[in-house]
Amino acid sequence: MGDKKDCKVHLPANRKVGVFANAFRVLPDSGDEILLDFCVFSQHEQQADVVARIRVHKNFLLPVRDRINAALGIGQGQAPDPSLARPPEETMN
């Protein structure tokens, strides 16, 4: 994972509430990139609508997994880490 460095994270006012999602999928994309689709699934309609699509380098999935595990209390008993997680420098081109 990239260096842990303090940096400012700007959150625009129109994104402070976030977007609700109750389903997601992980899709391979071109080369070493992966798409993460966050969706709202309707049981009644048997349909999921994508509310956010994020494209990341595949090496970034491990830090994402580690942060989620920490937030869930899975692993070495680590507390959730609010610092910015970044992929290795060589993948940020």
C-alpha positions in Angstrom: 0.0 0.0 0.0 1.2 3.5 -0.6 2.7 5.6 2.1 0.4 6.8 4.9 0.7 10.6 4.6 -1.7 13.1 6.1 -3.4 15.0 3.4 -6.6 17.1 3.2 -9.6 15.2 1.7 -12.2 17.5 0.2 -15.8 16.4 0.4 -18.1 18.5 -1.7 -21.3 19.6 0.0 -23.5 17.6 -2.5 -21.7 14.4 -1.6 -21.7 14.7 2.2 -24.8 12.5 2.7 -23.4 9.8 0.4 -25.3 7.4 -1.9 -27.3 4.5 -0.6 -26.3 1.0 -1.9 -27.5 -2.4 -0.8 -25.6 -4.5 -3.4 -22.3 -4.4 -5.3 -20.4 -6.3 -7.9 -16.7 -6.5 -9.0 -16.0 -6.6 -12.7 -12.7 -7.0 -14.6 -12.0 -4.1 -16.9 -9.1 -3.3 -19.3 -5.7 -4.4 -18.2 -5.1 -4.2 -14.5 -8.2 -2.2 -13.7 -11.3 -3.4 -11.8 -14.7 -1.8 -11.7 -16.6 -1.7 -8.5 -20.3 -1.1 -9.0 -22.4 -0.1 -6.0 -26.1 -0.7 -6.7 -29.6 -0.4 -5.3 -31.3 -3.8 -5.7 -35.1 -4.1 -5.7 -36.4 -7.5 -4.7 -39.8 -6.6 -6.2 -38.4 -5.6 -9.6 -35.6 -8.2 -9.5 -33.3 -5.4 -10.8 -30.2 -3.6 -9.6 -29.5 0.0 -10.6 -25.9 1.2 -10.4 -25.6 4.3 -8.2 -21.8 4.6 -8.3 -19.1 3.0 -10.4 -15.5 3.2 -9.2 -12.5 2.2 -11.4 -9.4 1.1 -9.4 -6.1 -0.7 -10.1 -6.4 -4.3 -9.0 -3.6 -3.8 -6.5 -5.9 -1.3 -4.7 -8.4 -4.1 -3.8 -6.1 -5.4 -1.0 -6.0 -2.2 0.9 -9.8 -1.8 0.5 -10.3 -5.3 1.8 -8.0 -4.7 4.7 -9.8 -1.5 5.7 -13.2 -3.2 5.5 -12.0 -6.1 7.6 -10.6 -3.6 10.2 -14.0 -1.8 10.2 -15.7 -5.1 10.8 -13.3 -6.1 13.5 -11.9 -9.0 11.4 -8.2 -9.7 11.7 -5.7 -8.6 14.3 -8.2 -6.6 16.3 -7.2 -3.4 14.6 -9.4 -0.3 14.9 -10.8 1.2 11.7 -8.2 3.4 10.1 -9.6 6.8 8.9 -6.4 7.8 7.1 -6.4 7.8 3.3 -5.6 4.4 1.8 -3.8 4.6 -1.5 -2.5 2.0 -3.9 1.2 1.5 -4.4 2.9 4.4 -6.2 3.7 2.3 -9.3 0.0 1.8 -10.0 -1.0 5.4 -9.8 0.0 6.5 -13.3 
